[in-house]
Amino acid sequence: MMQMTYQTLQQLQKHKAQLLDHTQLGSGMQLASWYNQHDRIGVCSDHHTLSLYIQGGYESYQKRGLNWHNGGGPDHFCLMPQHQASEWDIRGELSFVHLYYTDQHLRDLATNVWDKEPNTILLDEKTFAVDPQITLLYRHFLLNCDWQQSENLLQLSTTATLLLNHILRNYSNIVWNMPHVKGGLAPATLRLLLEWIEANLHLPLTISDLAAQAHLSDYHFAHMFRHSMQQAPHQYILQQRLMRAHQLIQHSTFNLTEVAFQCGFSSASHFSNRFKQHFGCTPSQLRGSC
């Protein structure tokens, strides 16, 4: 997919903010991790931004009218809708993570989940707010993995979809009732899907890739897969990658780096760590015992 240009990312780089990490998800949404201190910033972008404070932020101020207001700190979030200008005075240290997405991302999600086309989507502006669900999704699923490892793309893309769904339900003018997803995938659909996954474990898979195989929206697919398999898609695929690696180590002549790449891991060191967590021994230790 073509790399999208997000104005907030470009605007921050013109100031003192340091871009620590950055990745594009399968849908074109992007994640960016930042550090900043002692900076004055004005932002106005043609896209939406969801920001979570990770560390610091106690001395971050937003200008409202003629006055400056603060209230930030770890796990406080800001929701900045498109085309709304804001001015910030960062007087202390601040580490934060941004999720960038467009109105079209929200429109596609609303259409796929509710099967309705919204006339307009208006997001609430939120500053220094607290939402345990946003914090959980950021910290547990976005910040606990390496963004540059392709095998983590499925987890990242799934989490971004969940975040956007949460925003639409709680911080927008959308008031439709959420559809209740009953049951799992049809047996024939599940069988074909698992066969497709097995044939594509070497690729960086996203939730949209999997949902397309079942002809479902990302939201419905994730819920139905979990109902069928009793685990999330990214958990199942990691398990299958590790099982294949175990077999290749025992029954092939591939070196361990080749095994890692054939099983969808983008680095041998990350593969070794995941393998040891799952099996209790490193790939080299297993190869030595064969």
Short mmCIF file of the C-alpha atoms (twelve columns), coordinates in Angstrom:
data_MODEL
# 
_entry.id   MODEL 
# 
loop_
_atom_site.group_PDB 
_atom_site.id 
_atom_site.type_symbol 
_atom_site.label_atom_id 
_atom_site.label_alt_id 
_atom_site.label_comp_id 
_atom_site.label_asym_id 
_atom_site.label_seq_id 
_atom_site.Cartn_x 
_atom_site.Cartn_y 
_atom_site.Cartn_z 
_atom_site.pdbx_PDB_model_num 
ATOM 1   C CA . MET A 1   0.000   0.000   0.000  1 
ATOM 2   C CA . MET A 2   1.172   3.498   -0.839 1 
ATOM 3   C CA . GLN A 3   2.678   5.382   2.100  1 
ATOM 4   C CA . MET A 4   0.257   8.057   3.294  1 
ATOM 5   C CA . THR A 5   1.437   11.506  4.354  1 
ATOM 6   C CA . TYR A 6   0.072   12.688  7.697  1 
ATOM 7   C CA . GLN A 7   0.388   16.393  8.402  1 
ATOM 8   C CA . THR A 8   0.710   16.119  12.190 1 
ATOM 9   C CA . LEU A 9   3.784   13.927  11.801 1 
ATOM 10  C CA . GLN A 10  5.314   16.452  9.419  1 
ATOM 11  C CA . GLN A 11  4.414   19.427  11.616 1 
ATOM 12  C CA . LEU A 12  5.916   17.936  14.773 1 
ATOM 13  C CA . GLN A 13  9.184   17.201  12.983 1 
ATOM 14  C CA . LYS A 14  9.559   20.927  12.284 1 
ATOM 15  C CA . HIS A 15  9.746   21.533  16.050 1 
ATOM 16  C CA . LYS A 16  11.798  19.915  18.842 1 
ATOM 17  C CA . ALA A 17  9.763   16.707  18.947 1 
ATOM 18  C CA . GLN A 18  11.862  13.577  18.420 1 
ATOM 19  C CA . LEU A 19  10.317  10.774  16.355 1 
ATOM 20  C CA . LEU A 20  11.329  7.582   18.191 1 
ATOM 21  C CA . ASP A 21  9.471   5.005   16.104 1 
ATOM 22  C CA . HIS A 22  6.997   4.950   13.246 1 
ATOM 23  C CA . THR A 23  5.082   2.350   11.235 1 
ATOM 24  C CA . GLN A 24  2.304   2.161   8.682  1 
ATOM 25  C CA . LEU A 25  -0.476  -0.360  9.188  1 
ATOM 26  C CA . GLY A 26  -2.101  -2.342  6.398  1 
ATOM 27  C CA . SER A 27  -5.016  0.070   6.029  1 
ATOM 28  C CA . GLY A 28  -2.789  3.140   5.716  1 
ATOM 29  C CA . MET A 29  -3.225  4.218   9.325  1 
ATOM 30  C CA . GLN A 30  0.059   5.070   11.020 1 
ATOM 31  C CA . LEU A 31  1.560   4.855   14.488 1 
ATOM 32  C CA . ALA A 32  4.235   7.241   15.735 1 
ATOM 33  C CA . SER A 33  6.100   7.308   19.040 1 
ATOM 34  C CA . TRP A 34  7.417   10.705  20.196 1 
ATOM 35  C CA . TYR A 35  9.475   12.455  22.860 1 
ATOM 36  C CA . ASN A 36  9.390   16.197  23.460 1 
ATOM 37  C CA . GLN A 37  10.262  18.831  26.045 1 
ATOM 38  C CA . HIS A 38  10.344  22.641  26.292 1 
ATOM 39  C CA . ASP A 39  8.565   23.252  23.003 1 
ATOM 40  C CA . ARG A 40  5.713   25.406  21.679 1 
ATOM 41  C CA . ILE A 41  3.669   23.741  18.933 1 
ATOM 42  C CA . GLY A 42  0.668   24.644  16.785 1 
ATOM 43  C CA . VAL A 43  -1.139  21.824  14.988 1 
ATOM 44  C CA . CYS A 44  -3.946  21.738  12.427 1 
ATOM 45  C CA . SER A 45  -4.240  18.691  10.172 1 
ATOM 46  C CA . ASP A 46  -6.466  17.151  7.507  1 
ATOM 47  C CA . HIS A 47  -6.713  13.912  9.501  1 
ATOM 48  C CA . HIS A 48  -7.636  12.713  12.983 1 
ATOM 49  C CA . THR A 49  -5.119  11.958  15.747 1 
ATOM 50  C CA . LEU A 50  -5.515  9.850   18.874 1 
ATOM 51  C CA . SER A 51  -2.709  10.528  21.348 1 
ATOM 52  C CA . LEU A 52  -1.860  8.689   24.571 1 
ATOM 53  C CA . TYR A 53  0.633   10.058  27.089 1 
ATOM 54  C CA . ILE A 54  3.098   7.327   28.047 1 
ATOM 55  C CA . GLN A 55  5.454   9.136   30.441 1 
ATOM 56  C CA . GLY A 56  5.454   12.686  31.807 1 
ATOM 57  C CA . GLY A 57  3.046   15.266  30.450 1 
ATOM 58  C CA . TYR A 58  2.307   16.913  33.794 1 
ATOM 59  C CA . GLU A 59  3.614   20.230  32.453 1 
ATOM 60  C CA . SER A 60  1.879   20.083  29.073 1 
ATOM 61  C CA . TYR A 61  -0.517  22.969  28.447 1 
ATOM 62  C CA . GLN A 62  -3.139  23.578  25.779 1 
ATOM 63  C CA . LYS A 63  -4.285  27.084  24.927 1 
ATOM 64  C CA . ARG A 64  -8.021  27.665  25.269 1 
ATOM 65  C CA . GLY A 65  -9.050  31.175  24.440 1 
ATOM 66  C CA . LEU A 66  -6.529  33.471  26.113 1 
ATOM 67  C CA . ASN A 67  -5.532  31.017  28.851 1 
ATOM 68  C CA . TRP A 68  -3.356  27.918  29.133 1 
ATOM 69  C CA . HIS A 69  -4.723  24.760  30.785 1 
ATOM 70  C CA . ASN A 70  -3.029  21.533  31.806 1 
ATOM 71  C CA . GLY A 71  -4.102  18.211  33.300 1 
ATOM 72  C CA . GLY A 72  -1.924  15.720  31.508 1 
ATOM 73  C CA . GLY A 73  -0.019  12.719  32.804 1 
ATOM 74  C CA . PRO A 74  0.610   9.050   31.949 1 
ATOM 75  C CA . ASP A 75  -2.426  7.312   30.398 1 
ATOM 76  C CA . HIS A 76  -4.250  10.558  29.651 1 
ATOM 77  C CA . PHE A 77  -5.381  10.792  26.047 1 
ATOM 78  C CA . CYS A 78  -6.146  13.542  23.569 1 
ATOM 79  C CA . LEU A 79  -8.492  13.154  20.610 1 
ATOM 80  C CA . MET A 80  -7.767  15.761  17.954 1 
ATOM 81  C CA . PRO A 81  -10.312 15.799  15.087 1 
ATOM 82  C CA . GLN A 82  -9.325  16.919  11.625 1 
ATOM 83  C CA . HIS A 83  -9.232  20.627  10.779 1 
ATOM 84  C CA . GLN A 84  -9.324  21.698  14.443 1 
ATOM 85  C CA . ALA A 85  -6.363  23.907  15.304 1 
ATOM 86  C CA . SER A 86  -4.684  23.536  18.691 1 
ATOM 87  C CA . GLU A 87  -1.718  25.176  20.372 1 
ATOM 88  C CA . TRP A 88  0.480   23.434  22.928 1 
ATOM 89  C CA . ASP A 89  3.189   24.524  25.365 1 
ATOM 90  C CA . ILE A 90  5.348   21.575  26.481 1 
ATOM 91  C CA . ARG A 91  7.116   22.871  29.592 1 
ATOM 92  C CA . GLY A 92  8.403   19.524  30.872 1 
ATOM 93  C CA . GLU A 93  9.246   16.103  29.469 1 
ATOM 94  C CA . LEU A 94  6.632   14.138  27.537 1 
ATOM 95  C CA . SER A 95  6.604   10.737  25.826 1 
ATOM 96  C CA . PHE A 96  3.505   9.958   23.790 1 
ATOM 97  C CA . VAL A 97  2.157   7.768   21.009 1 
ATOM 98  C CA . HIS A 98  -0.006  8.948   18.124 1 
ATOM 99  C CA . LEU A 99  -2.405  6.974   15.950 1 
ATOM 100 C CA . TYR A 100 -3.118  8.822   12.681 1 
ATOM 101 C CA . TYR A 101 -6.212  7.997   10.631 1 
ATOM 102 C CA . THR A 102 -8.547  9.675   8.162  1 
ATOM 103 C CA . ASP A 103 -12.257 10.313  7.938  1 
ATOM 104 C CA . GLN A 104 -12.343 7.589   5.284  1 
ATOM 105 C CA . HIS A 105 -10.966 5.056   7.768  1 
ATOM 106 C CA . LEU A 106 -13.831 5.898   10.132 1 
ATOM 107 C CA . ARG A 107 -16.383 5.835   7.305  1 
ATOM 108 C CA . ASP A 108 -15.190 2.434   6.088  1 
ATOM 109 C CA . LEU A 109 -15.335 1.025   9.603  1 
ATOM 110 C CA . ALA A 110 -18.851 2.368   10.200 1 
ATOM 111 C CA . THR A 111 -20.049 0.937   6.900  1 
ATOM 112 C CA . ASN A 112 -18.482 -2.470  7.513  1 
ATOM 113 C CA . VAL A 113 -19.595 -2.861  11.126 1 
ATOM 114 C CA . TRP A 114 -23.077 -1.336  11.016 1 
ATOM 115 C CA . ASP A 115 -23.759 -1.810  7.302  1 
ATOM 116 C CA . LYS A 116 -24.763 1.855   7.189  1 
ATOM 117 C CA . GLU A 117 -23.205 4.821   5.414  1 
ATOM 118 C CA . PRO A 118 -22.877 7.810   7.759  1 
ATOM 119 C CA . ASN A 119 -23.762 11.185  6.276  1 
ATOM 120 C CA . THR A 120 -21.133 12.916  8.373  1 
ATOM 121 C CA . ILE A 121 -18.802 11.793  11.133 1 
ATOM 122 C CA . LEU A 122 -18.100 14.354  13.828 1 
ATOM 123 C CA . LEU A 123 -15.586 13.472  16.522 1 
ATOM 124 C CA . ASP A 124 -15.505 15.044  19.959 1 
ATOM 125 C CA . GLU A 125 -12.351 16.934  20.819 1 
ATOM 126 C CA . LYS A 126 -10.855 15.519  24.019 1 
ATOM 127 C CA . THR A 127 -7.888  16.884  25.959 1 
ATOM 128 C CA . PHE A 128 -6.208  15.261  28.990 1 
ATOM 129 C CA . ALA A 129 -9.074  12.733  29.218 1 
ATOM 130 C CA . VAL A 130 -8.937  9.249   30.745 1 
ATOM 131 C CA . ASP A 131 -10.405 6.086   29.216 1 
ATOM 132 C CA . PRO A 132 -9.292  2.686   30.600 1 
ATOM 133 C CA . GLN A 133 -10.146 0.911   27.327 1 
ATOM 134 C CA . ILE A 134 -7.917  3.205   25.269 1 
ATOM 135 C CA . THR A 135 -5.109  2.803   27.804 1 
ATOM 136 C CA . LEU A 136 -5.459  -0.999  27.768 1 
ATOM 137 C CA . LEU A 137 -5.360  -1.257  23.994 1 
ATOM 138 C CA . TYR A 138 -2.365  1.089   23.712 1 
ATOM 139 C CA . ARG A 139 -0.252  -0.360  26.482 1 
ATOM 140 C CA . HIS A 140 -1.032  -4.061  26.139 1 
ATOM 141 C CA . PHE A 141 -1.229  -4.439  22.366 1 
ATOM 142 C CA . LEU A 142 0.586   -1.467  20.777 1 
ATOM 143 C CA . LEU A 143 3.466   -0.797  23.163 1 
ATOM 144 C CA . ASN A 144 4.440   -4.342  24.102 1 
ATOM 145 C CA . CYS A 145 5.774   -5.325  20.688 1 
ATOM 146 C CA . ASP A 146 8.388   -4.175  18.210 1 
ATOM 147 C CA . TRP A 147 6.690   -2.169  15.460 1 
ATOM 148 C CA . GLN A 148 9.396   -3.004  12.954 1 
ATOM 149 C CA . GLN A 149 8.875   -6.770  13.194 1 
ATOM 150 C CA . SER A 150 6.532   -7.811  10.392 1 
ATOM 151 C CA . GLU A 151 5.093   -10.667 12.460 1 
ATOM 152 C CA . ASN A 152 3.548   -8.058  14.792 1 
ATOM 153 C CA . LEU A 153 1.615   -6.321  12.006 1 
ATOM 154 C CA . LEU A 154 -1.497  -8.433  12.613 1 
ATOM 155 C CA . GLN A 155 -1.627  -7.485  16.287 1 
ATOM 156 C CA . LEU A 156 -1.068  -3.797  15.500 1 
ATOM 157 C CA . SER A 157 -3.674  -3.611  12.750 1 
ATOM 158 C CA . THR A 158 -6.273  -5.464  14.839 1 
ATOM 159 C CA . THR A 159 -5.719  -3.109  17.768 1 
ATOM 160 C CA . ALA A 160 -6.006  -0.014  15.581 1 
ATOM 161 C CA . THR A 161 -9.365  -1.282  14.309 1 
ATOM 162 C CA . LEU A 162 -10.555 -1.830  17.884 1 
ATOM 163 C CA . LEU A 163 -9.454  1.693   18.839 1 
ATOM 164 C CA . LEU A 164 -11.321 3.276   15.935 1 
ATOM 165 C CA . ASN A 165 -14.416 1.257   16.752 1 
ATOM 166 C CA . HIS A 166 -14.224 2.460   20.366 1 
ATOM 167 C CA . ILE A 167 -13.852 6.069   19.223 1 
ATOM 168 C CA . LEU A 168 -16.866 5.844   16.922 1 
ATOM 169 C CA . ARG A 169 -19.007 4.339   19.679 1 
ATOM 170 C CA . ASN A 170 -17.989 6.721   22.448 1 
ATOM 171 C CA . TYR A 171 -16.632 9.975   20.995 1 
ATOM 172 C CA . SER A 172 -18.622 10.703  17.836 1 
ATOM 173 C CA . ASN A 173 -22.099 11.581  16.624 1 
ATOM 174 C CA . ILE A 174 -22.712 7.924   15.654 1 
ATOM 175 C CA . VAL A 175 -25.498 6.590   17.891 1 
ATOM 176 C CA . TRP A 176 -26.274 3.290   16.187 1 
ATOM 177 C CA . ASN A 177 -26.502 0.199   18.370 1 
ATOM 178 C CA . MET A 178 -23.574 -2.158  17.996 1 
ATOM 179 C CA . PRO A 179 -24.479 -5.370  16.136 1 
ATOM 180 C CA . HIS A 180 -24.329 -8.480  18.283 1 
ATOM 181 C CA . VAL A 181 -22.033 -11.022 16.673 1 
ATOM 182 C CA . LYS A 182 -23.340 -14.522 17.337 1 
ATOM 183 C CA . GLY A 183 -21.497 -17.755 16.712 1 
ATOM 184 C CA . GLY A 184 -18.272 -18.440 14.912 1 
ATOM 185 C CA . LEU A 185 -17.169 -19.005 11.348 1 
ATOM 186 C CA . ALA A 186 -18.937 -21.620 9.265  1 
ATOM 187 C CA . PRO A 187 -16.976 -24.915 9.304  1 
ATOM 188 C CA . ALA A 188 -16.186 -24.792 5.585  1 
ATOM 189 C CA . THR A 189 -15.078 -21.149 5.832  1 
ATOM 190 C CA . LEU A 190 -12.913 -21.896 8.846  1 
ATOM 191 C CA . ARG A 191 -11.284 -24.883 7.138  1 
ATOM 192 C CA . LEU A 192 -10.407 -22.873 4.025  1 
ATOM 193 C CA . LEU A 193 -9.166  -19.984 6.150  1 
ATOM 194 C CA . LEU A 194 -6.859  -22.177 8.230  1 
ATOM 195 C CA . GLU A 195 -5.490  -23.746 5.053  1 
ATOM 196 C CA . TRP A 196 -4.840  -20.272 3.628  1 
ATOM 197 C CA . ILE A 197 -3.087  -19.185 6.829  1 
ATOM 198 C CA . GLU A 198 -0.912  -22.304 6.730  1 
ATOM 199 C CA . ALA A 199 0.116   -21.495 3.152  1 
ATOM 200 C CA . ASN A 200 0.929   -17.861 3.972  1 
ATOM 201 C CA . LEU A 201 2.663   -17.989 7.351  1 
ATOM 202 C CA . HIS A 202 5.805   -16.556 5.760  1 
ATOM 203 C CA . LEU A 203 4.000   -13.305 4.882  1 
ATOM 204 C CA . PRO A 204 3.312   -10.230 7.087  1 
ATOM 205 C CA . LEU A 205 -0.447  -10.748 7.569  1 
ATOM 206 C CA . THR A 206 -2.976  -8.119  8.651  1 
ATOM 207 C CA . ILE A 207 -6.468  -8.486  10.057 1 
ATOM 208 C CA . SER A 208 -7.832  -7.211  6.717  1 
ATOM 209 C CA . ASP A 209 -6.009  -10.001 4.860  1 
ATOM 210 C CA . LEU A 210 -7.672  -12.626 7.054  1 
ATOM 211 C CA . ALA A 211 -11.110 -11.012 7.021  1 
ATOM 212 C CA . ALA A 212 -11.039 -10.861 3.221  1 
ATOM 213 C CA . GLN A 213 -10.646 -14.645 3.056  1 
ATOM 214 C CA . ALA A 214 -13.882 -15.032 5.020  1 
ATOM 215 C CA . HIS A 215 -15.647 -12.142 3.186  1 
ATOM 216 C CA . LEU A 216 -16.274 -10.351 6.483  1 
ATOM 217 C CA . SER A 217 -15.466 -6.962  7.971  1 
ATOM 218 C CA . ASP A 218 -12.409 -6.804  10.223 1 
ATOM 219 C CA . TYR A 219 -14.638 -6.303  13.259 1 
ATOM 220 C CA . HIS A 220 -16.966 -9.245  12.588 1 
ATOM 221 C CA . PHE A 221 -14.114 -11.512 11.557 1 
ATOM 222 C CA . ALA A 222 -12.096 -10.916 14.744 1 
ATOM 223 C CA . HIS A 223 -15.079 -11.760 16.947 1 
ATOM 224 C CA . MET A 224 -16.147 -14.814 14.944 1 
ATOM 225 C CA . PHE A 225 -12.599 -16.190 14.727 1 
ATOM 226 C CA . ARG A 226 -12.168 -15.889 18.496 1 
ATOM 227 C CA . HIS A 227 -15.489 -17.689 19.006 1 
ATOM 228 C CA . SER A 228 -14.401 -20.514 16.689 1 
ATOM 229 C CA . MET A 229 -10.797 -20.902 17.845 1 
ATOM 230 C CA . GLN A 230 -10.959 -19.634 21.455 1 
ATOM 231 C CA . GLN A 231 -8.086  -17.262 20.785 1 
ATOM 232 C CA . ALA A 232 -7.399  -14.079 18.854 1 
ATOM 233 C CA . PRO A 233 -6.131  -14.316 15.250 1 
ATOM 234 C CA . HIS A 234 -2.668  -12.962 16.108 1 
ATOM 235 C CA . GLN A 235 -2.296  -15.528 18.918 1 
ATOM 236 C CA . TYR A 236 -3.258  -18.411 16.639 1 
ATOM 237 C CA . ILE A 237 -0.911  -17.338 13.860 1 
ATOM 238 C CA . LEU A 238 2.035   -16.902 16.225 1 
ATOM 239 C CA . GLN A 239 1.379   -20.400 17.562 1 
ATOM 240 C CA . GLN A 240 1.275   -21.852 14.034 1 
ATOM 241 C CA . ARG A 241 4.492   -20.071 13.062 1 
ATOM 242 C CA . LEU A 242 6.283   -21.477 16.078 1 
ATOM 243 C CA . MET A 243 4.976   -24.981 15.468 1 
ATOM 244 C CA . ARG A 244 6.182   -24.867 11.865 1 
ATOM 245 C CA . ALA A 245 9.562   -23.577 13.003 1 
ATOM 246 C CA . HIS A 246 9.827   -26.454 15.483 1 
ATOM 247 C CA . GLN A 247 9.184   -28.955 12.666 1 
ATOM 248 C CA . LEU A 248 11.656  -27.294 10.285 1 
ATOM 249 C CA . ILE A 249 14.402  -27.267 12.902 1 
ATOM 250 C CA . GLN A 250 13.931  -30.983 13.534 1 
ATOM 251 C CA . HIS A 251 13.296  -32.194 9.998  1 
ATOM 252 C CA . SER A 252 15.026  -29.810 7.555  1 
ATOM 253 C CA . THR A 253 18.529  -28.613 6.765  1 
ATOM 254 C CA . PHE A 254 17.610  -24.910 6.703  1 
ATOM 255 C CA . ASN A 255 19.815  -22.766 8.894  1 
ATOM 256 C CA . LEU A 256 18.047  -20.977 11.739 1 
ATOM 257 C CA . THR A 257 17.860  -17.621 9.947  1 
ATOM 258 C CA . GLU A 258 16.160  -19.307 6.990  1 
ATOM 259 C CA . VAL A 259 13.751  -21.024 9.373  1 
ATOM 260 C CA . ALA A 260 12.870  -17.665 10.925 1 
ATOM 261 C CA . PHE A 261 12.122  -16.058 7.557  1 
ATOM 262 C CA . GLN A 262 10.140  -19.050 6.278  1 
ATOM 263 C CA . CYS A 263 7.934   -18.826 9.362  1 
ATOM 264 C CA . GLY A 264 7.192   -15.121 9.057  1 
ATOM 265 C CA . PHE A 265 9.724   -13.702 11.524 1 
ATOM 266 C CA . SER A 266 11.640  -10.693 10.262 1 
ATOM 267 C CA . SER A 267 14.688  -11.210 12.496 1 
ATOM 268 C CA . ALA A 268 16.474  -14.251 13.877 1 
ATOM 269 C CA . SER A 269 16.851  -12.704 17.338 1 
ATOM 270 C CA . HIS A 270 13.150  -11.956 17.674 1 
ATOM 271 C CA . PHE A 271 12.360  -15.460 16.443 1 
ATOM 272 C CA . SER A 272 14.711  -16.962 19.037 1 
ATOM 273 C CA . ASN A 273 13.102  -15.003 21.875 1 
ATOM 274 C CA . ARG A 274 9.570   -15.983 20.864 1 
ATOM 275 C CA . PHE A 275 10.623  -19.618 20.396 1 
ATOM 276 C CA . LYS A 276 12.180  -19.826 23.853 1 
ATOM 277 C CA . GLN A 277 9.110   -18.231 25.462 1 
ATOM 278 C CA . HIS A 278 6.905   -20.880 23.861 1 
ATOM 279 C CA . PHE A 279 9.018   -24.041 24.021 1 
ATOM 280 C CA . GLY A 280 11.409  -23.326 26.882 1 
ATOM 281 C CA . CYS A 281 14.522  -23.732 24.735 1 
ATOM 282 C CA . THR A 282 16.152  -21.737 21.963 1 
ATOM 283 C CA . PRO A 283 16.093  -22.862 18.302 1 
ATOM 284 C CA . SER A 284 19.829  -23.602 18.476 1 
ATOM 285 C CA . GLN A 285 19.343  -25.757 21.570 1 
ATOM 286 C CA . LEU A 286 16.604  -27.749 19.814 1 
ATOM 287 C CA . ARG A 287 18.766  -28.142 16.679 1 
ATOM 288 C CA . GLY A 288 21.638  -29.374 18.853 1 
ATOM 289 C CA . SER A 289 19.475  -32.056 20.427 1 
ATOM 290 C CA . CYS A 290 18.241  -33.463 17.115 1 
# 
